Amino acid sequence: MVNLDKKVFNKVYAKYFKKDYFTEKYSIRLRCKYLSENGYNVSLTEIKNYLKTQKEKCFNMMIERIADYKAGKFYPQREKFTWSIIKELGL
């Protein structure tokens, strides 16, 4: 099992989330717009829960990717988030 520190992950995640690297903000805007046009109001709690779930999925994915990287799998340079985590961990 890979030991990925939450502080390291949160630091890098915040940097990329701010740039909308994961297109979460754009996706949420589109969904909210579509739902409001169809008469459904989206609560802030629903949005927060969605973002929390996505962040947990991303954290779990990074644990798997780091384990794969240690096992010798190669990731292309275009996967900047993955490489930022790897560099931050000093691997």
JOFEN-V700270 format. One record per pair of residues at least 12 apart in sequence whose ideal C-beta (glycine too) atoms are under 10 Angstrom apart, sorted by the first residue. I is the first residue (numbers start at 0). J is the second residue. D is the distance in whole Angstrom. If there is no record, write none. Layout:
BEGIN
I,J,D
I,J,D
END
This chain:
BEGIN
0,62,8
0,66,7
1,61,9
1,62,5
1,63,8
1,64,9
1,65,4
1,66,5
1,67,9
1,68,9
1,69,7
1,88,9
1,90,10
2,62,9
2,65,9
2,88,9
3,58,7
3,59,10
3,61,6
3,62,5
3,64,10
3,65,6
3,66,9
3,84,8
3,87,10
3,88,7
4,87,9
4,88,8
5,58,8
6,87,10
7,61,10
7,83,10
7,84,7
7,87,5
7,88,6
7,89,10
8,54,9
8,57,8
8,58,6
8,61,6
8,62,9
8,84,7
8,87,9
8,88,10
9,54,9
9,58,9
10,83,9
10,84,10
10,87,7
11,61,9
11,79,10
11,80,7
11,81,10
11,82,10
11,83,5
11,84,5
11,85,10
11,86,9
11,87,6
11,88,10
12,54,7
12,57,7
12,58,8
12,61,9
12,80,8
12,83,9
12,84,9
14,80,9
14,83,7
15,57,9
15,79,8
15,80,5
15,83,7
15,84,10
16,50,9
16,53,10
16,54,8
16,57,9
16,80,10
18,79,10
20,79,7
20,80,6
20,83,10
21,50,10
21,53,7
21,54,9
21,57,7
21,80,8
23,46,10
23,49,8
23,50,7
23,53,6
23,54,9
23,57,10
24,50,10
26,49,9
26,53,9
27,41,9
27,45,10
27,46,6
27,49,7
27,50,8
27,53,10
30,45,10
30,46,9
30,49,9
31,45,9
31,46,8
57,80,8
57,84,10
58,84,10
60,80,10
60,81,9
61,80,8
61,81,7
61,84,6
61,85,9
61,88,10
62,84,10
64,78,9
64,80,10
64,81,6
64,84,8
64,85,8
65,81,9
65,84,7
65,85,7
65,88,7
65,90,7
67,81,10
68,81,8
68,82,10
68,84,9
68,85,6
68,88,10
68,90,7
69,85,10
69,90,7
END
